[in-house]
C-alpha cells in the first residue's frame, strides 16, 4: 500500500502537479458550496436576533470583524461561521 502511495506522489510530481485551472475550479466550487451552506445557516444563527440585511451593507473586512464578534456571542462552531461569512460577503473576495 505504501508503494502505491509513493508511486502516486511521484506521478503527480512528474506530471508537474495539478493543473492551475483545475485548482482554481475546485476552489470556486468549494466557495459556492460554502455560500449555499451559509445561506442555509443564516436563519438558524442570525435571524433569531437580526432582520435580513444585504451583504453589500458592509465591506468584506467589516464582515470579518462583525462575524468574529457574533461568533463569540452565539457560540457558533468555526465551520458554520466560515459558511455564514462567505454568504454575507456574497461570494465576493
C-alpha positions in Angstrom: 0.0 0.0 0.0 2.9 2.4 0.8 4.4 1.7 -2.6 1.2 2.7 -4.3 1.1 5.9 -2.3 4.7 6.8 -3.2 4.0 5.9 -6.8 1.1 8.3 -6.9 3.1 11.1 -5.3 5.9 10.5 -7.9 3.4 10.5 -10.7 1.8 13.8 -9.6 5.3 15.4 -9.2 6.4 14.0 -12.5 3.3 15.5 -14.2 4.1 18.9 -12.8 1.4 18.8 -10.1 -2.2 19.7 -10.5 -3.2 22.0 -13.4 -3.7 25.5 -12.1 -7.1 25.7 -13.8 -8.3 22.6 -12.0 -7.2 24.0 -8.7 -9.0 27.3 -9.4 -12.2 25.5 -10.4 -12.1 23.4 -7.3 -11.7 26.5 -5.1 -14.6 28.1 -6.8 -16.7 25.0 -6.3 -15.8 25.0 -2.6 -16.7 28.7 -2.3 -20.1 28.0 -3.9 -20.8 25.1 -1.6 -19.8 27.3 1.4 -22.1 30.1 0.2 -25.0 27.7 0.0 -24.3 26.3 3.4 -24.1 29.9 4.8 -27.5 30.7 3.2 -28.9 27.7 5.0 -27.3 28.5 8.3 -28.0 32.3 8.4 -31.6 31.8 9.6 -30.5 29.3 12.2 -28.0 31.6 13.9 -28.6 35.2 12.8 -32.3 35.6 12.1 -33.1 34.9 15.7 -31.9 38.5 16.6 -31.4 40.3 13.2 -33.5 41.3 10.3 -32.2 40.3 6.9 -29.6 42.7 5.5 -27.9 42.8 2.2 -24.3 41.6 2.2 -23.3 44.8 0.5 -24.2 46.8 3.6 -20.7 46.2 4.9 -17.3 45.8 3.2 -15.8 42.3 3.4 -13.2 43.3 6.0 -16.1 44.7 8.2 -18.0 41.4 7.9 -14.8 39.7 9.2 -14.9 41.8 12.3 -18.7 41.5 12.8 -18.6 37.7 12.4 -15.7 37.4 14.9 -17.8 39.3 17.5 -21.1 37.5 16.7 -19.4 34.1 16.7 -18.4 34.6 20.3 -21.8 35.8 21.3 -23.6 32.9 19.6 -21.2 30.1 20.5 -21.1 29.2 16.8 -18.8 26.5 15.5 -16.0 27.8 13.3 -17.2 25.8 10.2 -20.6 27.4 10.4 -19.1 30.9 10.9 -17.0 30.5 7.8 -20.0 29.4 5.8 -22.1 32.4 7.0 -19.3 34.8 6.4 -19.0 33.5 2.8 -22.8 34.0 2.4 -22.7 37.6 3.9 -19.8 38.5 1.6 -21.9 37.4 -1.2 -19.3 35.0 -2.6 -17.0 38.0 -3.4 -13.4 38.2 -2.4 
